Amino acid sequence: MKLVFTVTNDLCYDQRMQRICSTLSAEGHEVTLVGRLRKTSPLLPAADYRQIRLVCWFDQGKLFYLEYNFRLFWWLLFQKSFDIYTGIDLDTIMPCLGVARLKGKKCYYDAHEYFSEVPEVVDRPLTKWVWELIARICIPRVDGAYTIGPALAQIFQKRYGIPFQVVRNMPLQQANISNTAPSTPQPLNSSTSPIVLYQGVLNAGRGLETAIAAMQKIEGVVLWLAGEGDLSQELRQLAKDLQVENKVCFLGYLTPKELRSVTLQASIGLNLLENRGLSYYYSVANKAFDYVQAGVPSIQMNFPEYLALQEEHRVFYLLNCLEVEVLVQAVEHLLGDNDLYLALQGNCKIAAMQWCWELEKRALKSMYER
């Protein structure tokens, strides 16, 4: 089959889409992935599927989404027909559904998140109303849908009246290099500072301000932030204002290969989502599984999906609230309790055998085979 997937981000850093497209290409499908080209975009990595990046005048905001959807619609319309058009999230679903219906083909919907409930949208009533309107119009009309976790699948099924399958953000098991990870954390009095790592976009609601503020109270530890986003400059300024710029390292955008190497060096992973909308509350972030694959115990929020994973394999340190003092205590507890750290690390190695793309991709393959 000929399949096309559409996103609004840069293709170089989207691990989920790289896994999905590579998997379906290996199954013999002719796969095309469409994203956008930014001024800072690096060269595309080699892939066994076709990659297209559209050029836009606007880089963000309402005008960007309008322009990108317009360009994507016309690009899809004048290409030879695909058998299935898959829109990734609400910001690309309209062109996919419109062209699919014009050409008598099928349209799928891949919900990476609860788009109208992300922090950037949930506090802006008009913007939220627009995205919810698009969702109510488009989602019930697609031919197949899937999302990242069981909780969101249930919410979407009830809200839009169609079944949602679950395809979680699992990393490749080949990338599991936990056997070479440190068997014990670097102690606080070590000559080598323990690394607390956050990987992902630097956006609102990720608890990054709390993480940076915590560095004021934790001695002998450094914080690495791997990624960029809407708060990139604000967070850099915050580190300077709090006089912790020597303890906070901004790594910028990293390729998946570079990111795995960085994760190996960490003692603790962070995934500090604020409860600012249902998207984060019911999230299943790929970074949670990336830390597990690298054998790195991580600090997560005590939200439903992470609690369910913790009950399956005790690999996290769960926080009931996101406050500086609570985070400081969590980091110091993990680095100071060797028995706890080793137990979590050992559980990571066990969980990594099950929480991997080699097993998770079966659900994806069955959807497109149907």
Secondary structure, 3 states (H helix, E strand, C coil): CEEEEECCCCHHHCHHHHHHHHHHHHCCCEEEEEEEECCCCCCCCCCCCEEEEEECCCCCHHHHHHHHHHHHHHHHHCCCCCCEEEEECHHHHHHHHHHHHHCCCEEEEEECCCHHHCHHHHCCHHHHHHHHHHHHHHHHHCCEEEECCHHHHHHHHHHHCCCCEECCCCCCHHHCCHHHCCCCCCCCCCCCCCEEEEECCCCCCCCHHHHHHHCCCCCCCEEEEEECCCCHHHHHHHHHHCCCCCCEEEEECCCHHHHHHHHHCCCEEEECCCCCCHHHHCCCCHHHHHHHHCCCCEEEECCHHHHHHHHHCCCEEEECCCCHHHHHHHHHHHHHCHHHHHHHHHHHHHHCCCCCHHHHHHHHHHHHHC
